[in-house]
Amino acid sequence: MSEQTANDNYQGVWGQRIGFGQKAALLMIDFMRGYTTEGAPLFAPGVVSAVAESVELLASARRNGIPVVHTNIRYHPGHFADGGIWVKKAPVMKDMVEGNPLAAFCEEVLPTEDEVVISKQYASAFFGSSLASMLHAQGIDTVVLAGCSTSGCIRATAVDAVQHGFRTIVVRQCVGDRHPAPHEANLFDIDSKYGDVVSKQEAIAHFEKM
């Protein structure tokens, strides 16, 4: 028997389309300078291009009245107790403290004063935060994800989003990772099981329609 491709193996089992719902919000996940500063421990080349691609997506959301929520990661700078086991597993995350330039938002996609910023300590934007309640209260049924990293905070947020009852859309050009292999593998898995991976043009077209 010839070896199946991943697409062949998943066909007819995984990969149904969920589509956009009635009201969307754009989640800008962890676009911090540590991921785009060459030589920094968290530097991820794929995030550099994701930030550049997200400028147009963010502008479209703002122009069309789509709610925008930004997230960052913040820890207590002394003992990092709020990072729990994750910081022990990934001590590189200790750069994410207030005042560290690597923890600042990327200039190209800075939040505006009227946009909510949620600080988190773990991968998912929903874990330990008020995000789900805030979105449900506004009647939002669809979350559109941009940010980093694809295999970490994007994947975790996508899984939690569907578990909280949201249609989950990941914008392919607007997410990035350290290496193409985990990036592509996680996009494939998200698109198969948890939400839809769409092009930036498709996401912007939907924003314009709304």
Buried (B, 14 or more C-beta within 10 A) or exposed (E): EEEEEEEEEBEEEBEEEBEBBEBBBBBBBBBBBBBBBEEBEBBBBBBBBBBBBBEBBBEBBBEBEBBBBBBBBBBEEEEBEEBEEBBEEEEEBBBBBEEBEBBBBBEEBEBEEEBBEBBBBBBBBBEEBEBBEBBEEEEBBBBBBBBBBBBBBBBBBBBBBBEBEBBBBBBBBBBBBBBEEBBBBBBBBBBBBBBBBBEBEBBBEBBEEB
